[in-house]
Amino acid sequence: MTGRTALLVGATGLVGGHCLGRLLTEPVYSKVTVLARRDSGHRDERLDERVVDFGALTAADVPAVDDVYCALGTTMAKAGSKEAFRRVDHDHVLKVAELAHAAGATRFALVSSIGADPDSRTFYLRVKGETERDLAAAGFECLEIFRPSGLVGERDDRRLAERVSIPLLQAVSGLLAGSLRPYRAVRAVTVARAMVTALLAGEAGSRVRTYAEIEALGA
């Protein structure tokens, strides 16, 4: 397993930042390539960071790679429109997957969302579901999809809705049992650890991970 290479997109986000830190401590990886819209601030001899335009991504931006970690995403508020949101959370993710697969990647981990469903009436969840569906057809030997609910952790841009909802989710977390358990808040660092653990295991096939499995894998 030594000498593997990893590709990470979304490294400047909450989960992606933790994921990058984790990848750079893994002796399995001899090289970690980051595609980002801005510099992540990390420095490491194994890190190859490339500032790119995801809307104009080409094969030249993606080196030979084994494992892909995708924490790329935006919000409706930041995107400004449904079309712009879909471009980031669906189109850009699928473009990364297409180019990485062509560059030799066999394993892919995605941060999605609880409730993702291509048939959802909610636009956000429908786009997330469409992304999951289309990734499943991309040809990866191992596809790990992570569906957290509320993410706990410090962001550079503290979103108002999260400042309100995350403490609430934490407060009622113990009450969310049975079919509601997947809606428990989870720490972003736990999601990142779970992603790395799952891809390093490399179990063939496609799996969806929610709260309980995320907690177990990220312990």
Contacts in CASP RR format, 6 or more apart in sequence:
PFRMAT RR
TARGET T0000
AUTHOR 0000-0000-0000
METHOD contacts of the structure
MODEL  1
MTGRTALLVGATGLVGGHCLGRLLTEPVYSKVTVLARRDSGHRDERLDER
VVDFGALTAADVPAVDDVYCALGTTMAKAGSKEAFRRVDHDHVLKVAELA
HAAGATRFALVSSIGADPDSRTFYLRVKGETERDLAAAGFECLEIFRPSG
LVGERDDRRLAERVSIPLLQAVSGLLAGSLRPYRAVRAVTVARAMVTALL
AGEAGSRVRTYAEIEALGA
1 28 0 8 1.000
1 200 0 8 1.000
2 27 0 8 1.000
2 28 0 8 1.000
2 30 0 8 1.000
3 28 0 8 1.000
3 29 0 8 1.000
3 30 0 8 1.000
3 31 0 8 1.000
4 28 0 8 1.000
4 29 0 8 1.000
4 30 0 8 1.000
4 66 0 8 1.000
4 67 0 8 1.000
5 29 0 8 1.000
5 30 0 8 1.000
5 31 0 8 1.000
5 32 0 8 1.000
5 33 0 8 1.000
5 63 0 8 1.000
5 64 0 8 1.000
5 65 0 8 1.000
5 66 0 8 1.000
5 67 0 8 1.000
6 23 0 8 1.000
6 29 0 8 1.000
6 31 0 8 1.000
6 32 0 8 1.000
6 33 0 8 1.000
6 65 0 8 1.000
6 66 0 8 1.000
6 67 0 8 1.000
6 68 0 8 1.000
6 69 0 8 1.000
7 32 0 8 1.000
7 33 0 8 1.000
7 34 0 8 1.000
7 35 0 8 1.000
7 62 0 8 1.000
7 63 0 8 1.000
7 65 0 8 1.000
7 67 0 8 1.000
7 68 0 8 1.000
7 69 0 8 1.000
7 96 0 8 1.000
7 100 0 8 1.000
7 105 0 8 1.000
8 16 0 8 1.000
8 19 0 8 1.000
8 20 0 8 1.000
8 23 0 8 1.000
8 32 0 8 1.000
8 33 0 8 1.000
8 34 0 8 1.000
8 35 0 8 1.000
8 68 0 8 1.000
8 69 0 8 1.000
8 70 0 8 1.000
8 71 0 8 1.000
9 34 0 8 1.000
9 35 0 8 1.000
9 36 0 8 1.000
9 54 0 8 1.000
9 68 0 8 1.000
9 69 0 8 1.000
9 70 0 8 1.000
9 71 0 8 1.000
9 72 0 8 1.000
9 93 0 8 1.000
9 96 0 8 1.000
10 16 0 8 1.000
10 17 0 8 1.000
10 34 0 8 1.000
10 35 0 8 1.000
10 36 0 8 1.000
10 70 0 8 1.000
10 71 0 8 1.000
10 72 0 8 1.000
10 73 0 8 1.000
11 17 0 8 1.000
11 19 0 8 1.000
11 20 0 8 1.000
11 34 0 8 1.000
11 36 0 8 1.000
11 40 0 8 1.000
11 42 0 8 1.000
11 49 0 8 1.000
11 71 0 8 1.000
12 36 0 8 1.000
12 37 0 8 1.000
12 38 0 8 1.000
12 40 0 8 1.000
13 71 0 8 1.000
13 155 0 8 1.000
13 156 0 8 1.000
14 71 0 8 1.000
14 151 0 8 1.000
14 153 0 8 1.000
14 154 0 8 1.000
14 155 0 8 1.000
14 188 0 8 1.000
15 71 0 8 1.000
15 111 0 8 1.000
15 151 0 8 1.000
15 188 0 8 1.000
15 191 0 8 1.000
15 192 0 8 1.000
15 195 0 8 1.000
16 69 0 8 1.000
16 71 0 8 1.000
16 111 0 8 1.000
16 188 0 8 1.000
16 192 0 8 1.000
17 40 0 8 1.000
17 71 0 8 1.000
17 192 0 8 1.000
18 188 0 8 1.000
18 189 0 8 1.000
18 191 0 8 1.000
18 192 0 8 1.000
18 193 0 8 1.000
19 69 0 8 1.000
19 71 0 8 1.000
19 192 0 8 1.000
19 195 0 8 1.000
19 196 0 8 1.000
20 32 0 8 1.000
20 34 0 8 1.000
20 40 0 8 1.000
20 42 0 8 1.000
21 42 0 8 1.000
21 192 0 8 1.000
22 192 0 8 1.000
22 193 0 8 1.000
22 196 0 8 1.000
23 29 0 8 1.000
23 32 0 8 1.000
23 69 0 8 1.000
23 196 0 8 1.000
24 32 0 8 1.000
24 42 0 8 1.000
24 44 0 8 1.000
24 46 0 8 1.000
24 47 0 8 1.000
26 196 0 8 1.000
26 200 0 8 1.000
28 200 0 8 1.000
29 46 0 8 1.000
30 46 0 8 1.000
31 46 0 8 1.000
31 48 0 8 1.000
32 44 0 8 1.000
32 46 0 8 1.000
32 47 0 8 1.000
32 48 0 8 1.000
33 47 0 8 1.000
33 48 0 8 1.000
33 49 0 8 1.000
33 50 0 8 1.000
33 62 0 8 1.000
33 63 0 8 1.000
33 65 0 8 1.000
34 40 0 8 1.000
34 42 0 8 1.000
34 47 0 8 1.000
34 48 0 8 1.000
34 49 0 8 1.000
34 50 0 8 1.000
35 50 0 8 1.000
35 52 0 8 1.000
35 54 0 8 1.000
35 57 0 8 1.000
35 61 0 8 1.000
35 62 0 8 1.000
35 96 0 8 1.000
36 49 0 8 1.000
36 50 0 8 1.000
36 51 0 8 1.000
36 52 0 8 1.000
37 51 0 8 1.000
37 52 0 8 1.000
37 53 0 8 1.000
37 54 0 8 1.000
38 51 0 8 1.000
39 49 0 8 1.000
39 51 0 8 1.000
40 49 0 8 1.000
42 49 0 8 1.000
48 63 0 8 1.000
50 61 0 8 1.000
52 61 0 8 1.000
54 72 0 8 1.000
54 88 0 8 1.000
54 92 0 8 1.000
54 95 0 8 1.000
54 96 0 8 1.000
55 87 0 8 1.000
55 91 0 8 1.000
55 92 0 8 1.000
55 95 0 8 1.000
57 92 0 8 1.000
57 95 0 8 1.000
57 96 0 8 1.000
57 99 0 8 1.000
58 99 0 8 1.000
59 99 0 8 1.000
59 102 0 8 1.000
59 103 0 8 1.000
61 99 0 8 1.000
62 96 0 8 1.000
62 99 0 8 1.000
62 100 0 8 1.000
62 102 0 8 1.000
62 103 0 8 1.000
63 103 0 8 1.000
64 103 0 8 1.000
64 104 0 8 1.000
65 100 0 8 1.000
65 103 0 8 1.000
65 104 0 8 1.000
65 105 0 8 1.000
66 104 0 8 1.000
66 105 0 8 1.000
66 106 0 8 1.000
66 107 0 8 1.000
67 105 0 8 1.000
67 106 0 8 1.000
67 107 0 8 1.000
67 108 0 8 1.000
67 109 0 8 1.000
67 199 0 8 1.000
67 200 0 8 1.000
68 96 0 8 1.000
68 97 0 8 1.000
68 100 0 8 1.000
68 105 0 8 1.000
68 107 0 8 1.000
68 108 0 8 1.000
68 109 0 8 1.000
69 109 0 8 1.000
69 195 0 8 1.000
69 196 0 8 1.000
69 199 0 8 1.000
70 93 0 8 1.000
70 96 0 8 1.000
70 97 0 8 1.000
70 108 0 8 1.000
70 109 0 8 1.000
70 110 0 8 1.000
70 111 0 8 1.000
71 111 0 8 1.000
71 192 0 8 1.000
72 88 0 8 1.000
72 89 0 8 1.000
72 92 0 8 1.000
72 93 0 8 1.000
72 96 0 8 1.000
73 88 0 8 1.000
73 89 0 8 1.000
73 93 0 8 1.000
74 84 0 8 1.000
74 85 0 8 1.000
74 88 0 8 1.000
74 89 0 8 1.000
75 85 0 8 1.000
75 159 0 8 1.000
76 82 0 8 1.000
76 85 0 8 1.000
76 123 0 8 1.000
76 124 0 8 1.000
77 159 0 8 1.000
79 85 0 8 1.000
79 87 0 8 1.000
79 88 0 8 1.000
82 123 0 8 1.000
85 123 0 8 1.000
85 124 0 8 1.000
85 127 0 8 1.000
86 127 0 8 1.000
89 127 0 8 1.000
89 128 0 8 1.000
89 131 0 8 1.000
90 127 0 8 1.000
90 130 0 8 1.000
90 131 0 8 1.000
90 134 0 8 1.000
93 110 0 8 1.000
93 131 0 8 1.000
93 135 0 8 1.000
94 131 0 8 1.000
94 134 0 8 1.000
94 135 0 8 1.000
94 138 0 8 1.000
97 108 0 8 1.000
97 135 0 8 1.000
97 138 0 8 1.000
97 140 0 8 1.000
98 138 0 8 1.000
100 108 0 8 1.000
101 138 0 8 1.000
101 139 0 8 1.000
101 140 0 8 1.000
105 140 0 8 1.000
106 140 0 8 1.000
106 141 0 8 1.000
106 142 0 8 1.000
107 140 0 8 1.000
107 141 0 8 1.000
107 142 0 8 1.000
107 143 0 8 1.000
107 144 0 8 1.000
107 199 0 8 1.000
107 202 0 8 1.000
108 135 0 8 1.000
108 138 0 8 1.000
108 140 0 8 1.000
108 142 0 8 1.000
108 143 0 8 1.000
108 144 0 8 1.000
108 199 0 8 1.000
109 144 0 8 1.000
109 145 0 8 1.000
109 146 0 8 1.000
109 195 0 8 1.000
109 196 0 8 1.000
109 198 0 8 1.000
109 199 0 8 1.000
110 131 0 8 1.000
110 132 0 8 1.000
110 135 0 8 1.000
110 143 0 8 1.000
110 144 0 8 1.000
110 145 0 8 1.000
110 146 0 8 1.000
111 146 0 8 1.000
111 148 0 8 1.000
111 191 0 8 1.000
111 195 0 8 1.000
112 128 0 8 1.000
112 129 0 8 1.000
112 131 0 8 1.000
112 132 0 8 1.000
112 145 0 8 1.000
112 146 0 8 1.000
112 147 0 8 1.000
113 124 0 8 1.000
113 125 0 8 1.000
113 128 0 8 1.000
113 147 0 8 1.000
113 148 0 8 1.000
113 149 0 8 1.000
114 147 0 8 1.000
114 148 0 8 1.000
114 149 0 8 1.000
114 150 0 8 1.000
114 182 0 8 1.000
114 183 0 8 1.000
114 210 0 8 1.000
114 211 0 8 1.000
115 125 0 8 1.000
115 128 0 8 1.000
115 147 0 8 1.000
116 125 0 8 1.000
116 128 0 8 1.000
116 129 0 8 1.000
116 131 0 8 1.000
116 132 0 8 1.000
116 147 0 8 1.000
117 125 0 8 1.000
117 126 0 8 1.000
117 128 0 8 1.000
117 129 0 8 1.000
118 126 0 8 1.000
118 129 0 8 1.000
118 130 0 8 1.000
118 132 0 8 1.000
118 133 0 8 1.000
119 126 0 8 1.000
120 126 0 8 1.000
120 129 0 8 1.000
132 145 0 8 1.000
132 208 0 8 1.000
135 143 0 8 1.000
135 145 0 8 1.000
136 143 0 8 1.000
136 206 0 8 1.000
141 202 0 8 1.000
141 204 0 8 1.000
141 205 0 8 1.000
142 199 0 8 1.000
142 202 0 8 1.000
142 203 0 8 1.000
142 204 0 8 1.000
142 205 0 8 1.000
143 205 0 8 1.000
143 206 0 8 1.000
143 207 0 8 1.000
144 195 0 8 1.000
144 198 0 8 1.000
144 199 0 8 1.000
144 206 0 8 1.000
144 207 0 8 1.000
144 209 0 8 1.000
145 206 0 8 1.000
145 207 0 8 1.000
145 208 0 8 1.000
145 209 0 8 1.000
146 191 0 8 1.000
146 194 0 8 1.000
146 195 0 8 1.000
146 209 0 8 1.000
146 214 0 8 1.000
147 182 0 8 1.000
147 208 0 8 1.000
147 209 0 8 1.000
147 210 0 8 1.000
148 186 0 8 1.000
148 191 0 8 1.000
148 210 0 8 1.000
148 211 0 8 1.000
148 214 0 8 1.000
149 169 0 8 1.000
149 182 0 8 1.000
149 183 0 8 1.000
149 184 0 8 1.000
149 185 0 8 1.000
149 186 0 8 1.000
149 211 0 8 1.000
150 162 0 8 1.000
150 165 0 8 1.000
150 166 0 8 1.000
150 169 0 8 1.000
150 185 0 8 1.000
150 186 0 8 1.000
151 162 0 8 1.000
151 166 0 8 1.000
151 185 0 8 1.000
151 186 0 8 1.000
151 187 0 8 1.000
151 188 0 8 1.000
151 191 0 8 1.000
152 166 0 8 1.000
152 170 0 8 1.000
152 185 0 8 1.000
152 186 0 8 1.000
152 187 0 8 1.000
152 188 0 8 1.000
153 166 0 8 1.000
153 187 0 8 1.000
153 188 0 8 1.000
153 189 0 8 1.000
155 162 0 8 1.000
166 185 0 8 1.000
169 183 0 8 1.000
169 184 0 8 1.000
169 185 0 8 1.000
170 185 0 8 1.000
173 184 0 8 1.000
173 185 0 8 1.000
174 184 0 8 1.000
176 183 0 8 1.000
176 184 0 8 1.000
181 210 0 8 1.000
181 211 0 8 1.000
181 212 0 8 1.000
182 210 0 8 1.000
182 211 0 8 1.000
182 212 0 8 1.000
183 211 0 8 1.000
184 211 0 8 1.000
186 211 0 8 1.000
186 214 0 8 1.000
186 215 0 8 1.000
190 214 0 8 1.000
190 215 0 8 1.000
190 218 0 8 1.000
190 219 0 8 1.000
191 214 0 8 1.000
191 218 0 8 1.000
193 217 0 8 1.000
193 218 0 8 1.000
193 219 0 8 1.000
194 209 0 8 1.000
194 213 0 8 1.000
194 214 0 8 1.000
194 215 0 8 1.000
194 216 0 8 1.000
194 217 0 8 1.000
194 218 0 8 1.000
197 217 0 8 1.000
197 218 0 8 1.000
198 207 0 8 1.000
198 209 0 8 1.000
198 217 0 8 1.000
209 217 0 8 1.000
END
